[in-house]
Amino acid sequence: MERYFTDQRHERLRAQVRKFAEREVIPRIPEMESTRAVSAGLSRLIARQGWIGATVPRGYGGMGAGHLGKTVVIEELSRVSGAMGAMVQASQLGVAKILHFGNEEQKKTWLPAIASGDCLPTIAVTEPDSGGHVLGMTSSAVRDGDDYILNGSKVYVGNSHVGDLHGVVVRTGPGSKGLSAFLVESDRPGFSLGGQRPAMGLHGFSFGELIFDNCRVPAANRLGEEGDGLAVAYSSSILYGRANLTAVSLGIHQAILDETSAFCAERRRYGAPLGDLGSIKLKLGQMQSRLMTARLAAYHAVHLLDHGLPCDAELMNAKLVNVEYALDSARDAMEVHAACGLFTDRPVERYLRDAHHIFAPAGTSDIQRLRLGELALGTSKGSWSQQLSELVRCESELAG
């Protein structure tokens, strides 16, 4: 793995997460699959390992392991359970908004709690009538003295039903400058949850609806200034969301190859292992090639991100390649398993279902292609990775 930008520290972290996942997560998967219920207890157990604080600086109680360390954590959890990998990646979106837009008081209040696992954060942007069109949102916040009053709803919020602190982007005025972001504690009056709906995959993970009905939030809970909401939404999605979902896809992809290779070694045809057949070797070789390419794209992108280099295009490509390749390999795995893959005594059908869940968040594959096409034409609209690396550098200089 060290060929993929990791060092001994990352590999020690990988071994730690893998050992935990095999000991604590695997035994809980049958219940998560059969009940489709949100696994709040396991989510908390994972959070208390400190991994939600992978990118949180040590000065705030975090690991300071950067985006590459975070990728290793999410990948290894997703290799066992896409649902729990998704839980960690969604929490990391909540970390991003505080790291980049929170003031010092907000950072001191929330980052140590997140790093210790006492607080699970979320970010809530998408609405029923606007989908991925962020500027189409209508949920609102109106200033009332020292407070804001929030009304509206958000959907497809990762960790909706286990989250303690929701980063909510709502409208405070017209146009692109009329969006603002707030930290909303889950126990605030006027805040409620929609029913948790059963989904195709990621059983054990919650991604549901948040409802705000005259929910009063102190002005001190606003992230940044009024009008910073678009930057909060886009930067969290582009820099953290794409990288995190890439890691989930990568973990699922590794699991697909591991399971299929094991199946081909144990299943016999014509008196020999199934894997001895040339047609099967071709499929396994294609899956192996996809996985190697996907991992290289994923690790290279977050390596650039950790070094403060412009990498919007690399993050787009990493998400595109990892999602599409994981889906392609999942379909190949189902073909190799044939009828055996249709039954739940083997996990390959779960991997196929879970892989489909990573397609839409942070931009579908066509969105990534569209943005990459704009890059090719020279019409792309700036670089969020460059903007935020400059912001972090300026803050470090001021602190020094």
C-alpha positions in Angstrom: 0.0 0.0 0.0 2.9 2.4 0.5 3.0 2.7 -3.2 -0.3 4.5 -2.9 1.1 7.5 -0.9 0.5 5.9 2.5 3.3 5.5 5.1 3.7 3.3 8.1 1.4 5.5 10.3 -1.4 5.0 7.7 -0.8 1.3 7.6 -0.9 1.0 11.4 -4.2 2.9 11.3 -5.5 0.5 8.6 -4.6 -2.5 10.7 -6.3 -1.0 13.7 -9.5 -0.2 11.8 -9.6 -3.6 10.1 -9.2 -5.4 13.3 -12.0 -3.4 14.9 -14.3 -3.9 11.9 -13.8 -7.6 11.8 -14.4 -7.9 15.6 -17.2 -5.4 16.2 -18.9 -4.7 12.9 -19.2 -8.1 11.1 -21.2 -9.7 13.9 -23.8 -6.9 13.7 -24.3 -7.1 10.0 -27.0 -9.8 9.9 -29.2 -7.8 12.3 -28.7 -4.6 10.3 -29.7 -6.4 7.2 -32.7 -8.2 8.6 -34.2 -5.2 10.5 -33.0 -2.3 8.2 -33.0 -0.3 11.4 -30.6 2.5 12.1 -27.6 1.1 14.1 -27.2 3.9 16.6 -25.2 1.9 19.1 -22.6 0.8 16.5 -22.4 4.3 15.1 -21.6 5.6 18.6 -19.1 2.8 19.2 -17.2 3.7 16.0 -17.3 7.4 16.8 -15.7 6.7 20.2 -12.7 5.2 18.5 -11.8 8.8 17.6 -11.9 8.3 13.8 -14.5 11.0 13.2 -11.7 13.3 14.2 -9.3 12.1 11.6 -8.9 15.5 10.0 -9.4 17.5 13.3 -6.1 19.0 14.4 -4.5 17.6 17.5 -4.9 21.0 19.2 -8.6 20.3 19.2 -8.3 16.7 20.4 -8.3 15.2 16.9 -6.0 12.7 15.2 -4.5 15.2 12.8 -4.2 12.3 10.2 -5.4 14.4 7.3 -7.5 13.4 4.3 -5.4 10.3 3.5 -5.8 9.0 7.1 -9.5 9.7 6.8 -9.7 7.8 3.5 -8.0 4.7 5.1 -10.5 4.7 7.9 -13.6 5.0 5.7 -12.2 2.5 3.2 -11.5 -0.2 5.8 -14.9 0.2 7.5 -16.6 0.1 4.1 -14.7 -3.1 3.2 -16.8 -4.8 5.9 -19.9 -2.6 6.0 -20.8 0.1 3.4 -23.3 1.4 5.9 -20.8 2.1 8.6 -18.3 3.5 6.1 -21.1 5.8 5.0 -21.8 6.8 8.6 -18.2 8.0 9.1 -18.0 9.8 5.8 -21.2 11.6 6.5 -19.9 12.7 9.9 -16.8 14.0 8.2 -18.9 16.4 6.1 -20.1 17.9 9.4 -16.5 18.3 10.5 -15.6 20.2 7.4 -18.0 23.0 7.9 -16.7 23.7 11.4 -13.0 23.4 10.4 -13.2 25.8 7.6 -16.0 28.2 8.6 -16.4 28.0 12.3 -15.0 30.7 14.6 -12.6 29.9 17.4 -15.4 29.6 20.0 -17.3 27.1 17.8 -14.2 25.1 17.1 -13.3 24.9 20.8 -16.9 23.9 21.7 -17.5 21.3 19.0 -14.3 19.8 17.6 -13.1 18.1 20.8 -16.6 16.6 21.3 -16.6 15.3 17.8 -13.1 13.9 18.1 -14.0 12.1 21.3 -17.1 10.6 19.7 -19.5 12.5 22.1 -21.0 14.4 19.1 -22.0 13.2 15.7 -22.2 16.0 13.2 -24.1 16.2 9.9 -24.6 18.6 7.0 -28.0 19.3 5.6 -28.3 21.0 2.2 -30.6 19.0 -0.1 -34.4 19.8 -0.2 -37.3 17.8 -1.7 -38.0 20.4 -4.5 -34.5 21.4 -5.4 -32.4 18.3 -5.3 -28.8 19.0 -6.2 -29.7 22.5 -7.3 -28.4 24.2 -4.2 -29.6 27.7 -5.2 -33.2 26.3 -5.6 -33.6 25.8 -1.9 -36.4 27.5 -0.1 -35.9 26.7 3.6 -35.3 29.9 5.4 -33.8 31.6 8.4 -35.1 35.0 9.6 -33.3 37.2 12.1 -35.1 37.9 15.3 -33.0 39.8 17.7 -30.1 37.6 18.9 -31.6 34.6 17.2 -32.6 33.2 13.8 -35.9 31.4 13.2 -35.6 28.4 10.8 -38.4 26.9 8.8 -38.4 24.2 6.1 -37.0 20.8 5.6 -33.9 18.9 4.4 -33.8 15.4 2.9 -31.2 12.7 2.3 -29.2 13.9 5.3 -26.5 11.4 6.2 -26.7 10.4 9.9 -30.0 12.2 10.2 -31.3 9.9 13.0 -28.1 9.6 15.0 -26.7 13.1 14.5 -26.3 15.5 17.5 -25.3 18.7 15.6 -26.7 19.5 12.2 -25.0 22.0 9.9 -27.9 23.5 8.0 -27.7 25.7 4.9 -30.9 27.8 4.5 -31.9 31.0 2.7 -31.5 34.3 4.5 -31.9 36.4 1.3 -32.2 36.2 -2.5 -29.7 34.8 -4.9 -26.3 33.1 -4.4 -25.4 35.6 -1.7 -28.6 34.8 0.2 -27.6 31.4 1.7 -26.3 31.1 5.3 -25.2 28.2 7.4 -26.1 27.4 11.0 -25.3 24.8 13.7 -28.5 23.3 15.0 -28.5 21.0 18.0 -30.8 18.0 17.7 -32.6 18.8 21.0 -33.7 22.3 20.0 -37.5 23.1 20.1 -38.9 23.3 16.6 -36.5 20.6 15.3 -37.8 17.1 14.4 -37.1 14.2 12.2 -39.1 12.6 9.4 -39.7 8.9 9.5 -36.8 6.7 8.6 -37.7 5.1 5.3 -36.3 1.7 4.3 -33.9 1.8 1.4 -32.3 -0.5 -1.1 -29.0 -0.8 0.7 -26.7 0.7 3.4 -28.9 -1.0 6.1 -27.9 0.4 9.5 -27.1 3.9 8.1 -29.6 6.8 8.4 -30.1 9.3 5.6 -33.5 11.0 6.2 -35.4 14.2 6.7 -34.8 17.1 9.1 -37.8 19.4 9.8 -37.6 22.9 11.1 -40.8 24.5 12.4 -40.1 27.9 13.9 -36.8 26.4 15.2 -35.0 29.2 17.1 -31.2 29.2 16.8 -28.9 31.7 18.4 -27.0 34.0 16.1 -23.8 32.7 17.7 -24.6 29.3 15.9 -24.2 30.9 12.5 -21.2 29.6 10.6 -19.3 32.5 9.1 -21.2 35.5 7.9 -24.6 35.8 6.3 -24.1 34.8 2.7 -21.4 32.2 3.3 -23.9 29.3 3.0 -23.1 28.6 -0.6 -19.4 28.2 0.2 -20.2 26.0 3.2 -22.4 23.7 1.0 -20.1 23.5 -2.0 -16.8 23.2 -0.2 -18.2 20.4 2.1 -19.5 18.5 -0.9 -16.6 19.1 -3.3 -13.7 18.7 -1.0 -15.0 16.3 1.6 -18.1 14.7 0.0 -16.4 13.5 -3.2 -13.3 12.3 -1.3 -15.3 10.5 1.4 -17.7 8.8 -1.0 -14.7 7.8 -3.1 -13.4 6.0 0.0 -16.7 4.2 0.6 -16.7 3.0 -3.0 -13.1 1.9 -2.7 -13.8 -0.2 0.4 -16.9 -1.8 -1.2 -14.8 -2.5 -4.4 -12.1 -4.3 -2.3 -14.8 -6.4 -0.6 -16.2 -7.4 -4.0 -12.9 -8.6 -5.3 -12.0 -10.4 -2.0 -15.4 -12.2 -1.9 -15.3 -13.1 -5.6 -11.7 -14.4 -5.5 -12.5 -16.5 -2.4 -15.7 -17.9 -4.2 -13.6 -18.8 -7.3 -11.0 -20.6 -5.2 -13.5 -22.7 -3.2 -16.1 -23.5 -5.9 -15.2 -26.3 -8.2 -16.2 -26.9 -11.8 -15.0 -29.8 -14.0 -12.9 -31.2 -11.1 -10.9 -28.0 -10.6 -11.4 -24.6 -8.9 -13.7 -22.2 -10.7 -10.9 -19.7 -10.9 -8.9 -22.0 -13.2 -11.4 -21.3 -16.1 -9.9 -18.7 -18.5 -13.2 -16.8 -18.7 -13.3 -16.4 -15.0 -9.7 -15.3 -14.8 -10.4 -12.6 -17.4 -13.2 -11.2 -15.2 -11.1 -11.3 -12.1 -8.2 -9.6 -13.9 -10.6 -6.9 -15.1 -11.8 -6.4 -11.5 -8.2 -6.3 -10.2 -7.3 -3.7 -12.8 -10.2 -1.5 -12.0 -9.5 -1.7 -8.3 -5.8 -0.7 -8.8 -6.8 2.2 -11.0 -9.5 3.3 -8.6 -7.3 3.2 -5.6 -4.6 5.2 -7.3 -7.1 7.9 -8.3 -8.5 8.0 -4.8 -5.2 8.3 -2.9 -3.6 10.7 -5.3 -6.6 13.1 -5.0 -6.5 13.2 -1.2 -2.7 13.4 -1.2 -3.0 16.6 -3.2 -5.7 17.8 -0.8 -3.5 17.2 2.2 -0.7 19.2 0.6 -2.9 22.2 -0.1 -2.7 21.8 -3.9 -5.5 22.5 -6.3 -7.3 19.2 -6.8 -10.9 19.8 -7.7 -10.5 17.9 -11.0 -8.7 15.0 -9.3 -11.5 14.7 -6.7 -14.2 14.7 -9.4 -12.3 12.1 -11.3 -11.7 9.9 -8.2 -15.4 9.9 -7.4 -16.4 9.1 -11.0 -13.8 6.3 -11.5 -14.4 4.7 -8.1 -18.2 4.7 -8.3 -18.4 3.5 -11.9 -15.7 0.9 -11.4 -17.2 -0.5 -8.2 -20.5 -0.9 -9.9 -18.9 -2.6 -12.9 -17.1 -5.0 -10.7 -20.2 -5.7 -8.7 -22.1 -6.6 -11.8 -19.2 -8.9 -12.9 -19.1 -10.5 -9.5 -22.8 -11.2 -9.7 -22.2 -12.9 -13.1 -19.4 -15.0 -11.6 -21.5 -16.1 -8.7 -24.5 -16.7 -11.0 -27.5 -18.0 -9.0 -25.4 -18.2 -5.8 -25.1 -14.4 -5.8 -28.8 -14.0 -5.5 -29.0 -15.4 -2.0 -28.1 -13.6 1.2 -25.8 -16.3 2.6 -23.1 -14.6 0.5 -22.5 -10.8 0.8 -22.1 -10.1 -2.9 -25.7 -9.0 -3.4 -25.3 -6.6 -0.5 -22.2 -5.1 -2.0 -24.1 -4.5 -5.3 -27.0 -2.8 -3.4 -24.7 -0.7 -1.3 -22.5 0.4 -4.2 -25.6 1.9 -5.9 -26.1 4.2 -2.9 -22.8 6.1 -3.6 -23.8 7.1 -7.1 -25.9 10.2 -6.4 -24.4 12.1 -3.4 -21.9 14.9 -4.1 -22.9 14.7 -7.8 -23.8 11.9 -10.0 -21.3 10.5 -12.6 -22.8 12.8 -15.2 -22.2 15.8 -13.0 -18.6 14.8 -12.6 -18.2 14.4 -16.4 -19.9 17.7 -16.9 -17.5 19.5 -14.6 -14.5 17.7 -16.1 -15.8 18.7 -19.6 -15.8 22.3 -18.5 -12.3 21.9 -17.3 -11.3 20.5 -20.8 -12.9 23.6 -22.4 -11.4 26.0 -20.0 -14.7 27.2 -18.7 -14.6 25.8 -15.2 -15.6 28.2 -12.5 -12.7 28.4 -10.0 -11.1 26.0 -7.6 -12.6 25.3 -4.2 -9.5 23.3 -3.1 -7.3 26.3 -3.9 -9.6 28.8 -2.2 -9.8 26.8 1.0 -6.1 25.9 1.1 -5.4 29.7 0.9 -7.9 30.3 3.6 -6.3 27.8 5.9 -2.8 29.1 5.2 -4.0 32.7 6.0 -5.5 31.5 9.3 -2.3 29.7 10.2 -0.2 32.8 9.5 -2.6 34.9 11.6 -2.4 32.4 14.4 1.4 32.3 14.2 
